[in-house]
Structures are given as C-alpha cells and as structure tokens.
Amino acid sequence: MTGNAPHGMKGSGGLRVVVIGASGNVGTSVVRALVTDPRVVSVLGVARRLPGWQPKGTEWVAADIDPGGPGLAPLFAGADVVIHLAWKFQPTHDPTTTWRTNVLGSIRVFEAAAEAGVGALVNASSVGAYSPGPKDRRVDESWPTHGWPGAAYCREKSYLERFLDAYEQRHTAMRVVRMRPGFLFKRESASQQRRIFAGRLLPARLVRSSLVPAIPDLPGLVFQALHTDDAAAAYREAVVRPVRGAFNLAADPPLDADVLAGIFEARPLRTPLPPVRAALSAAWRLRLVPASPDLFDAVLRLPLLDTSRARADLGWEPRRTATEAVQEFLSGLHAHAGMDTAPLAS
C-alpha cells in the first residue's frame, strides 16, 4: 500500500523497519534483504517518488527529507529501526544544493528518529568519510573520518560522522550504526551510476574489452568494491543484531590497474597523473561529465578497509568478489539495465 499513515505499533513479535531512500541502488537491495527475513514483520519504504517496484510485504510513502518539508517523525511512529540511505550526488556544480539534502536533510531524519523513540538508527556512511590513508595495508573503523576536504561528497559524509558523534551522546538509549562501504555495484544500478558519474561522455556501448586496449595505471589508483546485495546483507544483520558503531564493508580483491586490466582484457599502462586530472577537470567545467575532479582526487587517497569487525560482529561475509561485482555492473551497463524506480530507471 502507499499513503501517509504511521508505520504501526511495536511489540507484535517482529521488527518494523523504515528505509529512507528505499528506491535507489542500496535501498532496493536493503528492502529485498529485509522482506525475506522472518525476523522483520514490516518494511516501510520512503522515497521522493513512489516506485512501480513493490516487493510483497512492503508499504511505500512519498516524502522529501529536505528542510522545510513536513515533519518526518510521524513516518517513524512504531518503528524499531530507521535505515537512512537517501543521498543526492548531483549537481556537483552547486554544492549548496547537495549540502541541503545530504547534511541538513540527514539531520532531519536523525532528529525525527529520536523524536519518535526509534530504537536503532542505521546510517549509510562511506569509505569517502575517511581521511586519506594507506594503500599498502588496511585500516579499521578507528581511522580518522575527516574526509578529503576538496570533495563535497567527502565533506558531507565527514560532517555527518561528527554530528553522529554528538548525537550518540545525547541519545544513549538508541543504537546508532554507521555503515562504511567501499564502492557499491550491481547490474540494476548501471544506468543510474553512468548518469551520476560519467554522463554522456561514456556511451554504454563503448565500455567493452575490444574498445579498451589499456587501463591507466595511476599513482594511488587502488580502491575497494562490493556487490550492493552483499552490503544489504550487512545492513540486515545490523537491524536484527544488538550492535552499535561503525562497520567497514568491502570485498576482495582491491581493484588496481592490474585487476581492472584483467576485467577488460586490456593491459595496464603507467600514466602520469597531471594530464589525466587536467582532462577530467576540463570535462567537468564544460559539463561533459557530472562527476567532480575533486572526487577523483579523493579516490586516489582513500584508505583500504579492514572488514574484520563486520565479519566477527555481524557474521557477515560477501558472497561475490569485487571483480564479480564490477563485471555484473558492466554487463548491466551494456544492457542499459535498471529497475522500475525513479533513481534506477534505465
């Protein structure tokens, strides 16, 4: 069903979960993971635009987290857990707009959860919240989360980490969980991620091994990825287990030029960084690509994540390798894959 009714009452023998940003890459996977778990009795998906996709056992409500909108606390009435996933990646040329949604809107969600007396808040943080770190070893959740100051995405994720530090002190009865995954891919997210990061400069038909003879081997180009469904499994465990704090999420192997070259059946080519950075910056200024070059700078500085805590405390293990997640994404890119939701429309 859809509508604006509260989510129901607690105490019915199972968990009632509200998912904010339920129609995107992570949200659709989280909803699917929750509705198949017998410990969860109801799932309320919240999105700006109601999707055509509606798994059995879900309710949907259209709502906007931006400041100035209707209060969110009534949506959380009776909920045991709120999962906050909503995020606006664009427009990168107007960081004030993304700050309004991503930071001020997220704070509205957090405060509404406290007002409604929700027992647990699970927030989508990111590897992007971390300060620059090593590429030759892995860091745990104690690594500083000051982000890369040049990138709006990292500044916003980092600011929310600081806000939650104080929030946890004020709301000690609430479990607060912060998920910090690497890059998340699945087949159905291909069209959305192409629009967000590459735009029209990257026609899907050009991303194939026969047309990619070489992969640039850039200093610092090592990052981690994860299949979105595997990340969703960790979110589900954070809902049903009495855990708190941050969890790194990533799959092996770390993706460097050699691994990417293997995926594309290409060869790694040692490439100096300045001309690549200059080309990306020019394309962004000309609005040929939507992703800011500052985000590229951040990727080159992100640390590699140690996922020991998620494996131990959540009983979590990714089912797919990072390579398989990227290969599935590329398959979806060729097929213009998507889902019947506004963010994932093909």
C-alpha positions in Angstrom: 0.0 0.0 0.0 1.0 3.6 -0.2 0.0 6.6 1.8 1.0 8.8 4.8 -0.1 6.6 7.7 2.2 5.8 10.6 4.1 2.6 10.4 2.2 0.8 13.1 2.9 -0.2 16.6 5.8 -2.1 18.3 5.5 -5.3 20.2 4.0 -7.5 17.5 6.7 -10.1 17.8 9.0 -8.8 15.0 10.9 -5.8 13.8 9.3 -2.9 12.0 11.8 -1.1 9.8 11.6 2.2 7.9 14.0 2.6 4.9 14.7 6.2 3.8 15.9 6.4 0.2 14.5 2.9 -0.5 14.3 3.2 -4.2 18.0 3.7 -5.1 21.0 1.3 -5.6 21.4 0.4 -1.9 17.8 0.9 -0.9 16.3 -1.6 -3.3 18.8 -4.2 -2.2 18.2 -3.5 1.5 14.4 -3.7 1.1 14.8 -7.1 -0.7 17.1 -8.4 2.1 14.6 -7.3 4.8 11.4 -8.6 3.4 12.9 -12.1 3.1 13.9 -12.2 6.8 11.4 -13.7 9.2 12.6 -11.5 12.0 11.3 -8.5 10.2 7.5 -8.1 10.2 7.1 -4.9 8.1 9.2 -2.7 5.9 8.1 0.9 5.0 10.0 2.3 2.0 10.3 6.1 1.9 11.3 7.8 -1.4 10.7 11.2 -3.1 8.8 9.5 -5.9 6.9 6.3 -5.4 8.3 3.4 -7.5 6.5 0.9 -9.6 8.6 -1.8 -8.0 7.0 -3.0 -4.7 8.0 -6.3 -3.2 5.5 -8.3 -1.3 5.4 -7.3 2.3 6.3 -3.6 1.8 4.5 -0.3 2.2 5.6 2.9 0.4 5.3 6.5 1.3 6.4 9.6 -0.8 8.3 12.0 1.4 11.2 14.5 1.0 13.9 14.9 3.6 14.9 18.4 2.6 14.4 21.2 5.1 11.1 22.9 5.0 9.1 19.7 4.3 6.5 18.0 6.5 7.8 16.5 9.7 9.3 13.0 9.4 8.6 11.7 12.9 5.0 10.6 12.1 6.5 8.2 9.5 8.6 6.6 12.2 5.9 6.1 14.7 6.0 2.5 15.9 9.3 1.7 14.1 12.0 -0.3 15.7 14.7 0.7 13.2 15.3 3.5 10.7 17.8 2.9 7.9 18.9 6.2 6.3 20.2 5.8 2.8 19.0 8.9 0.9 21.7 10.9 -0.8 21.9 13.4 -3.6 25.1 13.1 -5.8 24.2 16.0 -8.2 24.5 18.8 -9.0 28.3 18.8 -8.3 28.5 22.4 -9.7 26.1 23.5 -6.9 27.4 22.1 -3.6 25.0 24.2 -1.6 22.1 22.1 -3.0 23.7 18.8 -2.2 24.6 20.0 1.3 21.0 21.0 1.9 19.8 17.5 1.2 22.7 15.3 2.3 23.6 17.1 5.5 20.6 19.2 6.6 18.1 16.5 5.3 20.0 13.7 7.1 19.9 15.7 10.3 16.2 16.0 10.0 16.0 12.2 9.7 18.2 11.7 12.7 16.3 14.1 14.9 12.9 12.7 13.8 14.1 9.2 14.7 14.9 10.4 18.2 11.6 12.3 18.5 9.7 9.1 17.5 11.5 7.0 20.1 13.0 4.6 17.5 15.3 2.0 19.0 18.0 1.9 16.3 19.3 4.2 13.6 21.5 2.7 10.8 23.1 5.3 8.7 24.9 5.0 5.3 28.3 6.5 5.8 31.1 5.6 3.3 34.7 4.9 2.7 34.6 8.5 1.5 34.2 9.7 5.1 37.8 8.5 5.9 40.8 10.8 5.9 43.5 9.9 3.4 45.1 6.7 4.3 47.5 3.9 3.2 47.2 1.8 0.1 49.6 -0.9 1.3 47.7 -2.0 4.4 44.1 -1.9 5.7 42.6 0.4 8.3 39.9 -0.4 10.8 37.0 1.7 11.9 39.2 3.8 14.2 40.8 5.5 11.3 40.0 9.3 11.3 36.9 10.3 9.4 37.7 13.8 8.3 37.3 13.0 4.6 39.1 14.7 1.7 38.3 18.4 2.1 38.3 19.1 -1.6 35.4 16.8 -2.4 31.8 17.8 -1.4 30.8 14.2 -1.1 33.6 13.5 1.4 32.9 16.8 3.3 29.2 15.9 3.7 29.9 12.3 4.8 32.5 13.5 7.3 30.3 16.2 8.7 27.6 13.6 9.4 30.1 11.5 11.2 30.8 14.4 13.5 27.1 15.1 14.0 26.5 11.5 15.0 29.4 11.6 17.5 27.4 14.2 19.4 24.0 12.6 18.6 25.1 9.3 20.3 26.0 11.2 23.4 22.5 12.8 23.5 20.6 9.6 22.7 22.3 6.9 24.6 19.3 4.6 24.6 19.4 4.4 20.8 21.6 2.0 18.9 23.5 4.0 16.2 25.2 2.1 13.5 27.3 3.6 10.7 28.0 1.5 7.6 31.2 2.5 5.7 31.2 0.5 2.5 33.5 0.8 -0.5 32.1 1.4 -4.0 28.8 -0.5 -4.5 27.8 -2.1 -7.8 25.0 -4.3 -9.1 23.5 -4.9 -12.5 20.4 -2.8 -11.9 22.4 0.2 -10.8 24.3 0.5 -14.1 22.2 3.2 -15.8 21.9 5.3 -12.6 25.7 5.2 -11.9 26.5 6.0 -15.5 24.3 9.1 -15.3 25.8 10.2 -11.9 29.4 9.7 -12.7 30.1 9.6 -16.4 27.2 11.3 -18.2 27.1 11.4 -22.0 30.8 11.3 -22.3 30.6 7.5 -21.7 28.2 5.8 -24.1 27.4 2.3 -22.7 28.3 0.7 -26.0 31.9 1.8 -25.7 32.6 0.0 -22.4 33.7 -3.3 -23.7 37.0 -5.1 -23.8 37.5 -4.8 -27.5 37.4 -1.0 -27.2 39.5 -0.6 -24.1 43.1 -1.5 -25.1 44.7 -0.1 -21.9 43.9 0.8 -18.3 45.7 3.8 -16.9 48.0 2.8 -14.1 47.8 6.0 -11.9 49.6 6.6 -8.6 47.1 5.8 -5.9 44.6 4.0 -8.1 43.7 1.2 -5.7 40.1 1.1 -4.3 37.6 -1.5 -3.0 34.2 -2.5 -4.3 31.3 -4.6 -3.1 28.2 -6.0 -4.6 25.2 -4.0 -3.4 23.3 -7.1 -2.3 26.3 -8.1 -0.1 26.2 -4.7 1.5 22.5 -5.1 2.0 23.1 -8.4 3.9 25.3 -6.4 6.4 22.5 -3.8 6.8 20.0 -6.6 7.6 22.3 -8.0 10.2 22.8 -4.6 11.8 19.0 -4.4 12.0 18.5 -7.7 13.8 21.6 -7.9 16.0 22.3 -5.7 19.0 25.3 -3.9 17.6 26.5 -0.4 17.6 29.2 1.7 16.0 30.9 1.6 12.6 31.4 -1.2 10.2 33.7 -1.3 7.2 32.3 -3.2 4.2 34.3 -4.4 1.2 35.1 -7.4 -0.9 38.4 -8.7 -2.2 40.4 -8.2 -4.2 41.3 -4.5 -4.1 40.9 -3.1 -7.5 44.1 -1.7 -9.1 45.2 -1.2 -12.7 46.2 -4.9 -13.0 42.9 -6.2 -11.8 40.9 -3.7 -13.9 43.0 -4.7 -16.9 42.1 -8.3 -16.4 38.4 -7.4 -16.3 38.6 -5.5 -19.6 41.1 -7.9 -21.2 43.4 -4.9 -21.6 46.9 -4.1 -20.4 47.9 -1.7 -17.6 49.6 1.4 -18.9 51.7 3.6 -16.5 50.2 7.0 -16.8 51.3 10.4 -15.3 48.6 11.9 -13.1 48.6 15.6 -14.0 47.3 15.3 -17.6 44.5 12.9 -16.6 43.5 15.2 -13.8 43.6 18.2 -16.1 41.4 16.4 -18.7 38.8 15.4 -16.1 38.8 18.9 -14.7 38.2 20.4 -18.2 35.4 18.0 -18.9 33.7 18.8 -15.7 34.0 22.6 -16.2 32.5 22.1 -19.7 29.7 19.9 -18.1 30.7 17.0 -20.3 30.9 14.8 -17.2 28.9 15.3 -14.0 31.4 13.9 -11.5 33.7 16.5 -10.0 37.5 16.0 -10.4 37.7 16.6 -6.7 36.0 13.2 -6.2 38.7 11.7 -8.4 41.3 13.2 -6.1 39.6 11.7 -3.1 39.5 8.2 -4.7 43.3 8.3 -5.1 43.7 9.0 -1.4 41.1 6.6 0.2 42.5 4.0 2.5 41.9 0.3 2.1 39.4 -1.1 4.6 39.8 -3.8 7.1 36.4 -5.6 7.4 37.2 -7.8 10.4 34.6 -6.2 12.6 31.8 -6.8 10.2 32.8 -10.4 9.8 33.0 -11.0 13.5 30.1 -9.0 14.9 27.7 -9.2 12.1 28.6 -12.8 11.0 29.0 -11.2 7.5 30.8 -12.5 4.5 30.5 -11.1 1.0 29.2 -13.8 -1.4 30.7 -12.1 -4.5 34.2 -10.9 -5.2 34.9 -7.2 -6.0 35.7 -8.4 -9.5 32.4 -10.2 -9.9 30.5 -7.1 -8.7 32.3 -4.9 -11.3 31.7 -7.4 -14.1 28.0 -7.6 -13.2 27.8 -3.8 -13.3 29.5 -3.7 -16.7 27.0 -6.3 -18.0 24.2 -4.1 -16.8 25.8 -1.1 -18.5 25.8 -2.9 -21.9 22.2 -3.9 -21.4 21.0 -0.5 -20.1 19.8 -2.4 -17.0 17.7 -0.7 -14.4 14.6 -1.1 -12.2 11.1 0.4 -12.0 12.2 3.1 -9.6 13.0 6.7 -10.4 16.7 6.6 -9.5 17.3 3.2 -11.2 15.3 3.8 -14.4 17.1 2.6 -17.5 
